[in-house]
Amino acid sequence: MKAKPFLIGLTTGIIGAAVATILSTPQSGKELRTNIAKFSTDAKGQIGNVNTQAKNVKQSFVNLSNEAKNNIPQIIKELSQSITSFKQQIEPETALLKQEIEGLQKSISEIEQNLSQFTEKDEQNK
């Protein structure tokens, strides 16, 4: 939802409700004119406040957009550097893990060979 149509609708509704209330209330002509003048002044002040707040919101969005445009490339650069650094730090550990896995695979192969030899000897003895 866009803010401008919403604020226009809200302002129109407030003004319409106030006018209906003023005109439906029994008053003398002088009181009515005084109330209308007061209402007009109050409505102008409220519209001015709404405009000011809308401008502030718009400026906040512009500032947020600019900060995002400026900061996102820096964040991406820092993340890229962190990932590169992390890869460099774990590279030696990765090589050691690969060597250990290869050693374990050789050990498993040796155990399997020993077991097969043991079962062959056991079958021959039976």
N, CA, C and O atoms as a printed pandas DataFrame, in Angstrom:
     atom_number atom_name residue_name chain_id  residue_number  x_coord  y_coord  z_coord
0              1         N          MET        A               1    0.854   -1.165    0.000
1              2        CA          MET        A               1    0.000    0.000    0.000
2              3         C          MET        A               1    0.897    1.224    0.000
3              4         O          MET        A               1    1.897    1.284    0.716
4              5         N          LYS        A               2    0.519    2.201   -0.821
5              6        CA          LYS        A               2    1.292    3.428   -0.888
6              7         C          LYS        A               2    0.817    4.387    0.187
7              8         O          LYS        A               2   -0.368    4.413    0.520
8              9         N          ALA        A               3    1.727    5.171    0.728
9             10        CA          ALA        A               3    1.430    6.043    1.863
10            11         C          ALA        A               3    0.600    7.260    1.451
11            12         O          ALA        A               3   -0.296    7.671    2.188
12            13         N          LYS        A               4    0.885    7.834    0.299
13            14        CA          LYS        A               4    0.210    9.069   -0.091
14            15         C          LYS        A               4   -1.302    8.897   -0.221
15            16         O          LYS        A               4   -2.043    9.684    0.367
16            17         N          PRO        A               5   -1.801    7.885   -0.976
17            18        CA          PRO        A               5   -3.263    7.715   -1.051
18            19         C          PRO        A               5   -3.883    7.423    0.318
19            20         O          PRO        A               5   -4.993    7.864    0.614
20            21         N          PHE        A               6   -3.151    6.676    1.145
21            22        CA          PHE        A               6   -3.668    6.371    2.481
22            23         C          PHE        A               6   -3.817    7.649    3.304
23            24         O          PHE        A               6   -4.845    7.873    3.942
24            25         N          LEU        A               7   -2.779    8.482    3.282
25            26        CA          LEU        A               7   -2.822    9.718    4.061
26            27         C          LEU        A               7   -3.887   10.667    3.540
27            28         O          LEU        A               7   -4.545   11.347    4.328
28            29         N          ILE        A               8   -4.067   10.726    2.232
29            30        CA          ILE        A               8   -5.116   11.572    1.658
30            31         C          ILE        A               8   -6.489   11.064    2.104
31            32         O          ILE        A               8   -7.352   11.857    2.481
32            33         N          GLY        A               9   -6.687    9.772    2.061
33            34        CA          GLY        A               9   -7.951    9.192    2.501
34            35         C          GLY        A               9   -8.205    9.437    3.978
35            36         O          GLY        A               9   -9.323    9.754    4.383
36            37         N          LEU        A              10   -7.151    9.288    4.783
37            38        CA          LEU        A              10   -7.281    9.515    6.218
38            39         C          LEU        A              10   -7.655   10.969    6.498
39            40         O          LEU        A              10   -8.549   11.238    7.300
40            41         N          THR        A              11   -6.980   11.897    5.845
41            42        CA          THR        A              11   -7.258   13.323    6.030
42            43         C          THR        A              11   -8.675   13.663    5.581
43            44         O          THR        A              11   -9.390   14.393    6.268
44            45         N          THR        A              12   -9.077   13.135    4.435
45            46        CA          THR        A              12  -10.431   13.372    3.933
46            47         C          THR        A              12  -11.475   12.842    4.916
47            48         O          THR        A              12  -12.489   13.491    5.169
48            49         N          GLY        A              13  -11.217   11.675    5.458
49            50        CA          GLY        A              13  -12.153   11.098    6.427
50            51         C          GLY        A              13  -12.263   11.931    7.686
51            52         O          GLY        A              13  -13.359   12.143    8.204
52            53         N          ILE        A              14  -11.130   12.403    8.180
53            54        CA          ILE        A              14  -11.153   13.245    9.383
54            55         C          ILE        A              14  -11.920   14.534    9.128
55            56         O          ILE        A              14  -12.748   14.952    9.937
56            57         N          ILE        A              15  -11.633   15.156    7.993
57            58        CA          ILE        A              15  -12.308   16.422    7.659
58            59         C          ILE        A              15  -13.807   16.190    7.479
59            60         O          ILE        A              15  -14.623   16.958    7.989
60            61         N          GLY        A              16  -14.165   15.144    6.762
61            62        CA          GLY        A              16  -15.585   14.848    6.542
62            63         C          GLY        A              16  -16.320   14.581    7.845
63            64         O          GLY        A              16  -17.438   15.059    8.040
64            65         N          ALA        A              17  -15.697   13.819    8.737
65            66        CA          ALA        A              17  -16.338   13.528   10.026
66            67         C          ALA        A              17  -16.489   14.799   10.850
67            68         O          ALA        A              17  -17.515   14.999   11.500
68            69         N          ALA        A              18  -15.482   15.652   10.830
69            70        CA          ALA        A              18  -15.556   16.887   11.610
70            71         C          ALA        A              18  -16.638   17.815   11.059
71            72         O          ALA        A              18  -17.402   18.404   11.823
72            73         N          VAL        A              19  -16.701   17.944    9.734
73            74        CA          VAL        A              19  -17.721   18.798    9.119
74            75         C          VAL        A              19  -19.118   18.264    9.449
75            76         O          VAL        A              19  -20.011   19.036    9.800
76            77         N          ALA        A              20  -19.305   16.966    9.338
77            78        CA          ALA        A              20  -20.617   16.380    9.643
78            79         C          ALA        A              20  -20.996   16.621   11.097
79            80         O          ALA        A              20  -22.152   16.909   11.407
80            81         N          THR        A              21  -20.023   16.503   11.978
81            82        CA          THR        A              21  -20.295   16.732   13.404
82            83         C          THR        A              21  -20.649   18.185   13.666
83            84         O          THR        A              21  -21.595   18.477   14.398
84            85         N          ILE        A              22  -19.888   19.097   13.066
85            86        CA          ILE        A              22  -20.145   20.535   13.280
86            87         C          ILE        A              22  -21.520   20.934   12.749
87            88         O          ILE        A              22  -22.261   21.665   13.406
88            89         N          LEU        A              23  -21.848   20.452   11.567
89            90        CA          LEU        A              23  -23.108   20.866   10.948
90            91         C          LEU        A              23  -24.322   20.190   11.570
91            92         O          LEU        A              23  -25.426   20.729   11.492
92            93         N          SER        A              24  -24.152   19.041   12.177
93            94        CA          SER        A              24  -25.303   18.341   12.757
94            95         C          SER        A              24  -25.550   18.738   14.213
95            96         O          SER        A              24  -26.569   18.358   14.790
96            97         N          THR        A              25  -24.648   19.483   14.800
97            98        CA          THR        A              25  -24.813   19.906   16.181
98            99         C          THR        A              25  -25.633   21.203   16.219
99           100         O          THR        A              25  -25.325   22.152   15.496
100          101         N          PRO        A              26  -26.689   21.247   17.070
101          102        CA          PRO        A              26  -27.500   22.479   17.123
102          103         C          PRO        A              26  -26.705   23.620   17.778
103          104         O          PRO        A              26  -26.280   23.524   18.929
104          105         N          GLN        A              27  -26.517   24.706   17.004
105          106        CA          GLN        A              27  -25.781   25.868   17.494
106          107         C          GLN        A              27  -26.360   27.127   16.860
107          108         O          GLN        A              27  -27.108   27.075   15.883
108          109         N          SER        A              28  -25.993   28.241   17.444
109          110        CA          SER        A              28  -26.374   29.508   16.828
110          111         C          SER        A              28  -25.428   29.780   15.669
111          112         O          SER        A              28  -24.394   29.124   15.544
112          113         N          GLY        A              29  -25.771   30.736   14.828
113          114        CA          GLY        A              29  -24.942   31.065   13.670
114          115         C          GLY        A              29  -23.545   31.505   14.072
115          116         O          GLY        A              29  -22.558   31.121   13.445
116          117         N          LYS        A              30  -23.469   32.324   15.133
117          118        CA          LYS        A              30  -22.172   32.823   15.578
118          119         C          LYS        A              30  -21.305   31.673   16.092
119          120         O          LYS        A              30  -20.122   31.590   15.764
120          121         N          GLU        A              31  -21.893   30.793   16.891
121          122        CA          GLU        A              31  -21.155   29.637   17.418
122          123         C          GLU        A              31  -20.685   28.738   16.273
123          124         O          GLU        A              31  -19.564   28.229   16.287
124          125         N          LEU        A              32  -21.564   28.553   15.280
125          126        CA          LEU        A              32  -21.217   27.717   14.138
126          127         C          LEU        A              32  -20.032   28.297   13.374
127          128         O          LEU        A              32  -19.105   27.572   13.013
128          129         N          ARG        A              33  -20.064   29.602   13.128
129          130        CA          ARG        A              33  -18.941   30.244   12.420
130          131         C          ARG        A              33  -17.653   30.132   13.236
131          132         O          ARG        A              33  -16.584   29.886   12.679
132          133         N          THR        A              34  -17.753   30.308   14.537
133          134        CA          THR        A              34  -16.577   30.192   15.409
134          135         C          THR        A              34  -16.030   28.765   15.365
135          136         O          THR        A              34  -14.822   28.556   15.253
136          137         N          ASN        A              35  -16.920   27.801   15.454
137          138        CA          ASN        A              35  -16.491   26.397   15.415
138          139         C          ASN        A              35  -15.870   26.037   14.062
139          140         O          ASN        A              35  -14.878   25.311   13.997
140          141         N          ILE        A              36  -16.465   26.552   12.991
141          142        CA          ILE        A              36  -15.917   26.263   11.656
142          143         C          ILE        A              36  -14.529   26.887   11.512
143          144         O          ILE        A              36  -13.619   26.260   10.969
144          145         N          ALA        A              37  -14.366   28.112   11.994
145          146        CA          ALA        A              37  -13.054   28.774   11.921
146          147         C          ALA        A              37  -12.027   27.987   12.743
147          148         O          ALA        A              37  -10.898   27.769   12.303
148          149         N          LYS        A              38  -12.433   27.570   13.929
149          150        CA          LYS        A              38  -11.518   26.782   14.782
150          151         C          LYS        A              38  -11.187   25.452   14.116
151          152         O          LYS        A              38  -10.031   25.029   14.083
152          153         N          PHE        A              39  -12.214   24.805   13.591
153          154        CA          PHE        A              39  -11.995   23.522   12.922
154          155         C          PHE        A              39  -11.065   23.700   11.729
155          156         O          PHE        A              39  -10.175   22.881   11.499
156          157         N          SER        A              40  -11.274   24.775   10.971
157          158        CA          SER        A              40  -10.438   25.032    9.802
158          159         C          SER        A              40   -8.979   25.212   10.210
159          160         O          SER        A              40   -8.081   24.675    9.562
160          161         N          THR        A              41   -8.746   25.952   11.262
161          162        CA          THR        A              41   -7.384   26.167   11.757
162          163         C          THR        A              41   -6.774   24.844   12.234
163          164         O          THR        A              41   -5.626   24.537   11.915
164          165         N          ASP        A              42   -7.539   24.074   12.989
165          166        CA          ASP        A              42   -7.060   22.775   13.487
166          167         C          ASP        A              42   -6.765   21.820   12.335
167          168         O          ASP        A              42   -5.759   21.110   12.348
168          169         N          ALA        A              43   -7.654   21.809   11.337
169          170        CA          ALA        A              43   -7.472   20.908   10.198
170          171         C          ALA        A              43   -6.220   21.277    9.416
171          172         O          ALA        A              43   -5.467   20.399    8.995
172          173         N          LYS        A              44   -5.995   22.576    9.221
173          174        CA          LYS        A              44   -4.783   23.019    8.520
174          175         C          LYS        A              44   -3.530   22.582    9.284
175          176         O          LYS        A              44   -2.549   22.137    8.690
176          177         N          GLY        A              45   -3.583   22.715   10.598
177          178        CA          GLY        A              45   -2.442   22.293   11.427
178          179         C          GLY        A              45   -2.199   20.795   11.323
179          180         O          GLY        A              45   -1.058   20.347   11.211
180          181         N          GLN        A              46   -3.288   20.022   11.362
181          182        CA          GLN        A              46   -3.152   18.563   11.254
182          183         C          GLN        A              46   -2.644   18.152    9.880
183          184         O          GLN        A              46   -1.823   17.242    9.765
184          185         N          ILE        A              47   -3.126   18.814    8.843
185          186        CA          ILE        A              47   -2.655   18.506    7.484
186          187         C          ILE        A              47   -1.168   18.845    7.371
187          188         O          ILE        A              47   -0.398   18.106    6.758
188          189         N          GLY        A              48   -0.779   19.969    7.970
189          190        CA          GLY        A              48    0.639   20.335    7.983
190          191         C          GLY        A              48    1.477   19.284    8.707
191          192         O          GLY        A              48    2.571   18.941    8.259
192          193         N          ASN        A              49    0.959   18.772    9.830
193          194        CA          ASN        A              49    1.666   17.718   10.574
194          195         C          ASN        A              49    1.784   16.444    9.750
195          196         O          ASN        A              49    2.832   15.799    9.732
196          197         N          VAL        A              50    0.699   16.087    9.069
197          198        CA          VAL        A              50    0.718   14.881    8.236
198          199         C          VAL        A              50    1.726   15.046    7.108
199          200         O          VAL        A              50    2.476   14.119    6.801
200          201         N          ASN        A              51    1.745   16.220    6.492
201          202        CA          ASN        A              51    2.717   16.477    5.423
202          203         C          ASN        A              51    4.142   16.392    5.940
203          204         O          ASN        A              51    5.010   15.800    5.297
204          205         N          THR        A              52    4.381   16.983    7.098
205          206        CA          THR        A              52    5.725   16.940    7.685
206          207         C          THR        A              52    6.134   15.496    7.987
207          208         O          THR        A              52    7.260   15.093    7.695
208          209         N          GLN        A              53    5.230   14.732    8.562
209          210        CA          GLN        A              53    5.536   13.340    8.882
210          211         C          GLN        A              53    5.761   12.521    7.613
211          212         O          GLN        A              53    6.636   11.656    7.568
212          213         N          ALA        A              54    4.964   12.803    6.588
213          214        CA          ALA        A              54    5.148   12.083    5.316
214          215         C          ALA        A              54    6.514   12.410    4.716
215          216         O          ALA        A              54    7.190   11.526    4.190
216          217         N          LYS        A              55    6.916   13.674    4.793
217          218        CA          LYS        A              55    8.247   14.052    4.289
218          219         C          LYS        A              55    9.347   13.380    5.105
219          220         O          LYS        A              55   10.356   12.940    4.555
220          221         N          ASN        A              56    9.146   13.303    6.414
221          222        CA          ASN        A              56   10.142   12.630    7.267
222          223         C          ASN        A              56   10.262   11.145    6.922
223          224         O          ASN        A              56   11.363   10.598    6.865
224          225         N          VAL        A              57    9.118   10.506    6.694
225          226        CA          VAL        A              57    9.132    9.086    6.326
226          227         C          VAL        A              57    9.833    8.903    4.985
227          228         O          VAL        A              57   10.641    7.991    4.814
228          229         N          LYS        A              58    9.516    9.775    4.041
229          230        CA          LYS        A              58   10.148    9.690    2.723
230          231         C          LYS        A              58   11.660    9.868    2.849
231          232         O          LYS        A              58   12.421    9.122    2.233
232          233         N          GLN        A              59   12.094   10.833    3.627
233          234        CA          GLN        A              59   13.527   11.064    3.816
234          235         C          GLN        A              59   14.186    9.880    4.506
235          236         O          GLN        A              59   15.321    9.525    4.190
236          237         N          SER        A              60   13.479    9.270    5.445
237          238        CA          SER        A              60   14.020    8.085    6.121
238          239         C          SER        A              60   14.232    6.947    5.127
239          240         O          SER        A              60   15.248    6.254    5.178
240          241         N          PHE        A              61   13.277    6.759    4.229
241          242        CA          PHE        A              61   13.429    5.712    3.214
242          243         C          PHE        A              61   14.593    6.018    2.275
243          244         O          PHE        A              61   15.340    5.118    1.893
244          245         N          VAL        A              62   14.745    7.292    1.902
245          246        CA          VAL        A              62   15.856    7.678    1.039
246          247         C          VAL        A              62   17.185    7.405    1.745
247          248         O          VAL        A              62   18.119    6.869    1.149
248          249         N          ASN        A              63   17.255    7.783    3.024
249          250        CA          ASN        A              63   18.483    7.540    3.793
250          251         C          ASN        A              63   18.778    6.048    3.910
251          252         O          ASN        A              63   19.920    5.619    3.746
252          253         N          LEU        A              64   17.753    5.271    4.193
253          254        CA          LEU        A              64   17.931    3.823    4.310
254          255         C          LEU        A              64   18.401    3.230    2.992
255          256         O          LEU        A              64   19.290    2.379    2.965
256          257         N          SER        A              65   17.805    3.678    1.910
257          258        CA          SER        A              65   18.197    3.191    0.588
258          259         C          SER        A              65   19.650    3.536    0.287
259          260         O          SER        A              65   20.400    2.696   -0.210
260          261         N          ASN        A              66   20.043    4.756    0.583
261          262        CA          ASN        A              66   21.424    5.172    0.334
262          263         C          ASN        A              66   22.411    4.380    1.186
263          264         O          ASN        A              66   23.467    3.969    0.703
264          265         N          GLU        A              67   22.066    4.168    2.447
265          266        CA          GLU        A              67   22.947    3.397    3.322
266          267         C          GLU        A              67   23.076    1.963    2.818
267          268         O          GLU        A              67   24.163    1.386    2.829
268          269         N          ALA        A              68   21.969    1.401    2.382
269          270        CA          ALA        A              68   22.016    0.034    1.858
270          271         C          ALA        A              68   22.899   -0.033    0.618
271          272         O          ALA        A              68   23.706   -0.951    0.476
272          273         N          LYS        A              69   22.747    0.934   -0.276
273          274        CA          LYS        A              69   23.558    0.954   -1.495
274          275         C          LYS        A              69   25.042    1.084   -1.169
275          276         O          LYS        A              69   25.884    0.482   -1.834
276          277         N          ASN        A              70   25.353    1.859   -0.158
277          278        CA          ASN        A              70   26.756    2.068    0.216
278          279         C          ASN        A              70   27.328    0.910    1.018
279          280         O          ASN        A              70   28.506    0.586    0.869
280          281         N          ASN        A              71   26.528    0.286    1.859
281          282        CA          ASN        A              71   27.044   -0.731    2.775
282          283         C          ASN        A              71   27.038   -2.140    2.207
283          284         O          ASN        A              71   27.900   -2.940    2.572
284          285         N          ILE        A              72   26.111   -2.472    1.336
285          286        CA          ILE        A              72   26.018   -3.840    0.826
286          287         C          ILE        A              72   27.286   -4.255    0.086
287          288         O          ILE        A              72   27.766   -5.363    0.323
288          289         N          PRO        A              73   27.858   -3.432   -0.799
289          290        CA          PRO        A              73   29.105   -3.868   -1.442
290          291         C          PRO        A              73   30.231   -4.099   -0.435
291          292         O          PRO        A              73   31.020   -5.031   -0.595
292          293         N          GLN        A              74   30.313   -3.265    0.595
293          294        CA          GLN        A              74   31.346   -3.437    1.622
294          295         C          GLN        A              74   31.119   -4.731    2.392
295          296         O          GLN        A              74   32.072   -5.450    2.691
296          297         N          ILE        A              75   29.876   -5.029    2.712
297          298        CA          ILE        A              75   29.563   -6.261    3.440
298          299         C          ILE        A              75   29.919   -7.478    2.594
299          300         O          ILE        A              75   30.481   -8.449    3.100
300          301         N          ILE        A              76   29.593   -7.425    1.308
301          302        CA          ILE        A              76   29.915   -8.539    0.413
302          303         C          ILE        A              76   31.427   -8.720    0.322
303          304         O          ILE        A              76   31.926   -9.845    0.333
304          305         N          LYS        A              77   32.145   -7.620    0.232
305          306        CA          LYS        A              77   33.610   -7.685    0.165
306          307         C          LYS        A              77   34.178   -8.313    1.439
307          308         O          LYS        A              77   35.061   -9.168    1.370
308          309         N          GLU        A              78   33.679   -7.895    2.588
309          310        CA          GLU        A              78   34.154   -8.436    3.864
310          311         C          GLU        A              78   33.827   -9.923    3.979
311          312         O          GLU        A              78   34.652  -10.705    4.453
312          313         N          LEU        A              79   32.627  -10.319    3.547
313          314        CA          LEU        A              79   32.269  -11.738    3.580
314          315         C          LEU        A              79   33.182  -12.557    2.675
315          316         O          LEU        A              79   33.616  -13.649    3.043
316          317         N          SER        A              80   33.464  -12.033    1.509
317          318        CA          SER        A              80   34.349  -12.723    0.579
318          319         C          SER        A              80   35.737  -12.891    1.182
319          320         O          SER        A              80   36.344  -13.955    1.067
320          321         N          GLN        A              81   36.234  -11.851    1.819
321          322        CA          GLN        A              81   37.539  -11.933    2.468
322          323         C          GLN        A              81   37.527  -12.941    3.612
323          324         O          GLN        A              81   38.486  -13.690    3.796
324          325         N          SER        A              82   36.450  -12.958    4.373
325          326        CA          SER        A              82   36.335  -13.901    5.489
326          327         C          SER        A              82   36.314  -15.337    4.989
327          328         O          SER        A              82   36.952  -16.212    5.575
328          329         N          ILE        A              83   35.586  -15.580    3.914
329          330        CA          ILE        A              83   35.509  -16.931    3.358
330          331         C          ILE        A              83   36.868  -17.363    2.833
331          332         O          ILE        A              83   37.287  -18.500    3.047
332          333         N          THR        A              84   37.560  -16.458    2.143
333          334        CA          THR        A              84   38.888  -16.777    1.622
334          335         C          THR        A              84   39.846  -17.081    2.770
335          336         O          THR        A              84   40.613  -18.042    2.707
336          337         N          SER        A              85   39.801  -16.278    3.795
337          338        CA          SER        A              85   40.663  -16.493    4.964
338          339         C          SER        A              85   40.336  -17.829    5.634
339          340         O          SER        A              85   41.237  -18.571    6.024
340          341         N          PHE        A              86   39.049  -18.127    5.763
341          342        CA          PHE        A              86   38.633  -19.387    6.383
342          343         C          PHE        A              86   39.137  -20.581    5.574
343          344         O          PHE        A              86   39.620  -21.563    6.139
344          345         N          LYS        A              87   39.023  -20.491    4.251
345          346        CA          LYS        A              87   39.506  -21.575    3.396
346          347         C          LYS        A              87   41.002  -21.775    3.577
347          348         O          LYS        A              87   41.475  -22.909    3.638
348          349         N          GLN        A              88   41.746  -20.681    3.664
349          350        CA          GLN        A              88   43.191  -20.780    3.842
350          351         C          GLN        A              88   43.539  -21.380    5.199
351          352         O          GLN        A              88   44.513  -22.123    5.320
352          353         N          GLN        A              89   42.757  -21.066    6.206
353          354        CA          GLN        A              89   43.017  -21.595    7.546
354          355         C          GLN        A              89   42.725  -23.083    7.639
355          356         O          GLN        A              89   43.435  -23.809    8.335
356          357         N          ILE        A              90   41.688  -23.549    6.944
357          358        CA          ILE        A              90   41.321  -24.963    7.076
358          359         C          ILE        A              90   42.038  -25.856    6.072
359          360         O          ILE        A              90   41.960  -27.080    6.175
360          361         N          GLU        A              91   42.729  -25.271    5.110
361          362        CA          GLU        A              91   43.391  -26.069    4.081
362          363         C          GLU        A              91   44.390  -27.078    4.677
363          364         O          GLU        A              91   44.357  -28.247    4.294
364          365         N          PRO        A              92   45.273  -26.668    5.598
365          366        CA          PRO        A              92   46.194  -27.656    6.180
366          367         C          PRO        A              92   45.446  -28.756    6.939
367          368         O          PRO        A              92   45.825  -29.926    6.886
368          369         N          GLU        A              93   44.400  -28.374    7.634
369          370        CA          GLU        A              93   43.615  -29.366    8.386
370          371         C          GLU        A              93   42.938  -30.346    7.429
371          372         O          GLU        A              93   42.832  -31.539    7.716
372          373         N          THR        A              94   42.487  -29.832    6.301
373          374        CA          THR        A              94   41.843  -30.689    5.307
374          375         C          THR        A              94   42.827  -31.710    4.768
375          376         O          THR        A              94   42.483  -32.881    4.601
376          377         N          ALA        A              95   44.037  -31.277    4.498
377          378        CA          ALA        A              95   45.057  -32.206    3.990
378          379         C          ALA        A              95   45.362  -33.279    5.035
379          380         O          ALA        A              95   45.492  -34.455    4.694
380          381         N          LEU        A              96   45.475  -32.884    6.297
381          382        CA          LEU        A              96   45.728  -33.868    7.368
382          383         C          LEU        A              96   44.575  -34.861    7.482
383          384         O          LEU        A              96   44.797  -36.060    7.649
384          385         N          LEU        A              97   43.362  -34.368    7.392
385          386        CA          LEU        A              97   42.200  -35.261    7.474
386          387         C          LEU        A              97   42.195  -36.256    6.315
387          388         O          LEU        A              97   41.873  -37.429    6.506
388          389         N          LYS        A              98   42.546  -35.798    5.124
389          390        CA          LYS        A              98   42.598  -36.700    3.974
390          391         C          LYS        A              98   43.635  -37.785    4.202
391          392         O          LYS        A              98   43.400  -38.950    3.884
392          393         N          GLN        A              99   44.801  -37.399    4.761
393          394        CA          GLN        A              99   45.850  -38.391    5.034
394          395         C          GLN        A              99   45.380  -39.397    6.078
395          396         O          GLN        A              99   45.630  -40.596    5.950
396          397         N          GLU        A             100   44.708  -38.914    7.097
397          398        CA          GLU        A             100   44.208  -39.822    8.133
398          399         C          GLU        A             100   43.161  -40.778    7.568
399          400         O          GLU        A             100   43.144  -41.959    7.914
400          401         N          ILE        A             101   42.294  -40.271    6.704
401          402        CA          ILE        A             101   41.269  -41.130    6.089
402          403         C          ILE        A             101   41.930  -42.201    5.234
403          404         O          ILE        A             101   41.533  -43.365    5.277
404          405         N          GLU        A             102   42.938  -41.812    4.457
405          406        CA          GLU        A             102   43.656  -42.797    3.638
406          407         C          GLU        A             102   44.318  -43.843    4.521
407          408         O          GLU        A             102   44.295  -45.033    4.206
408          409         N          GLY        A             103   44.912  -43.397    5.631
409          410        CA          GLY        A             103   45.525  -44.339    6.574
410          411         C          GLY        A             103   44.496  -45.300    7.155
411          412         O          GLY        A             103   44.753  -46.497    7.282
412          413         N          LEU        A             104   43.337  -44.769    7.503
413          414        CA          LEU        A             104   42.273  -45.628    8.033
414          415         C          LEU        A             104   41.800  -46.630    6.983
415          416         O          LEU        A             104   41.541  -47.790    7.305
416          417         N          GLN        A             105   41.686  -46.192    5.735
417          418        CA          GLN        A             105   41.265  -47.106    4.676
418          419         C          GLN        A             105   42.291  -48.219    4.486
419          420         O          GLN        A             105   41.916  -49.372    4.275
420          421         N          LYS        A             106   43.590  -47.887    4.558
421          422        CA          LYS        A             106   44.629  -48.918    4.448
422          423         C          LYS        A             106   44.541  -49.889    5.614
423          424         O          LYS        A             106   44.664  -51.101    5.437
424          425         N          SER        A             107   44.328  -49.348    6.803
425          426        CA          SER        A             107   44.208  -50.212    7.979
426          427         C          SER        A             107   43.021  -51.154    7.846
427          428         O          SER        A             107   43.115  -52.332    8.192
428          429         N          ILE        A             108   41.918  -50.643    7.351
429          430        CA          ILE        A             108   40.723  -51.475    7.164
430          431         C          ILE        A             108   41.005  -52.568    6.140
431          432         O          ILE        A             108   40.603  -53.717    6.322
432          433         N          SER        A             109   41.696  -52.207    5.067
433          434        CA          SER        A             109   42.051  -53.214    4.056
434          435         C          SER        A             109   42.946  -54.298    4.651
435          436         O          SER        A             109   42.746  -55.482    4.378
436          437         N          GLU        A             110   43.923  -53.909    5.454
437          438        CA          GLU        A             110   44.810  -54.874    6.095
438          439         C          GLU        A             110   44.041  -55.783    7.043
439          440         O          GLU        A             110   44.279  -56.990    7.088
440          441         N          ILE        A             111   43.128  -55.203    7.789
441          442        CA          ILE        A             111   42.319  -56.004    8.721
442          443         C          ILE        A             111   41.462  -56.996    7.944
443          444         O          ILE        A             111   41.335  -58.156    8.336
444          445         N          GLU        A             112   40.875  -56.538    6.843
445          446        CA          GLU        A             112   40.054  -57.431    6.022
446          447         C          GLU        A             112   40.904  -58.578    5.472
447          448         O          GLU        A             112   40.459  -59.725    5.450
448          449         N          GLN        A             113   42.120  -58.272    5.029
449          450        CA          GLN        A             113   43.009  -59.319    4.512
450          451         C          GLN        A             113   43.377  -60.306    5.616
451          452         O          GLN        A             113   43.372  -61.519    5.405
452          453         N          ASN        A             114   43.695  -59.777    6.786
453          454        CA          ASN        A             114   44.040  -60.650    7.916
454          455         C          ASN        A             114   42.859  -61.535    8.298
455          456         O          ASN        A             114   43.030  -62.716    8.600
456          457         N          LEU        A             115   41.668  -60.959    8.283
457          458        CA          LEU        A             115   40.480  -61.746    8.619
458          459         C          LEU        A             115   40.229  -62.833    7.573
459          460         O          LEU        A             115   39.882  -63.965    7.911
460          461         N          SER        A             116   40.407  -62.476    6.306
461          462        CA          SER        A             116   40.177  -63.476    5.264
462          463         C          SER        A             116   41.214  -64.596    5.362
463          464         O          SER        A             116   40.880  -65.763    5.154
464          465         N          GLN        A             117   42.455  -64.259    5.672
465          466        CA          GLN        A             117   43.488  -65.279    5.839
466          467         C          GLN        A             117   43.183  -66.141    7.055
467          468         O          GLN        A             117   43.355  -67.360    7.029
468          469         N          PHE        A             118   42.730  -65.490    8.120
469          470        CA          PHE        A             118   42.414  -66.229    9.334
470          471         C          PHE        A             118   41.244  -67.185    9.095
471          472         O          PHE        A             118   41.271  -68.326    9.555
472          473         N          THR        A             119   40.228  -66.724    8.383
473          474        CA          THR        A             119   39.069  -67.607    8.115
474          475         C          THR        A             119   39.455  -68.717    7.155
475          476         O          THR        A             119   38.926  -69.823    7.260
476          477         N          GLU        A             120   40.367  -68.451    6.217
477          478        CA          GLU        A             120   40.817  -69.525    5.304
478          479         C          GLU        A             120   41.568  -70.608    6.081
479          480         O          GLU        A             120   41.362  -71.799    5.852
480          481         N          LYS        A             121   42.430  -70.190    6.990
481          482        CA          LYS        A             121   43.193  -71.144    7.794
482          483         C          LYS        A             121   42.252  -71.924    8.690
483          484         O          LYS        A             121   42.425  -73.125    8.896
484          485         N          ASP        A             122   41.252  -71.229    9.222
485          486        CA          ASP        A             122   40.294  -71.886   10.105
486          487         C          ASP        A             122   39.474  -72.914    9.338
487          488         O          ASP        A             122   39.178  -73.984    9.869
488          489         N          GLU        A             123   39.101  -72.606    8.089
489          490        CA          GLU        A             123   38.330  -73.534    7.258
490          491         C          GLU        A             123   39.208  -74.755    6.843
491          492         O          GLU        A             123   38.719  -75.880    6.737
492          493         N          GLN        A             124   40.479  -74.494    6.621
493          494        CA          GLN        A             124   41.378  -75.591    6.244
494          495         C          GLN        A             124   41.600  -76.552    7.421
495          496         O          GLN        A             124   41.754  -77.756    7.220
496          497         N          ASN        A             125   41.615  -76.027    8.619
497          498        CA          ASN        A             125   41.820  -76.850    9.808
498          499         C          ASN        A             125   40.597  -77.680   10.127
499          500         O          ASN        A             125   40.722  -78.673   10.844
500          501         N          LYS        A             126   39.482  -77.347    9.659
501          502        CA          LYS        A             126   38.262  -78.094    9.981
502          503         C          LYS        A             126   38.170  -79.279    9.151
503          504         O          LYS        A             126   37.212  -80.043    9.270
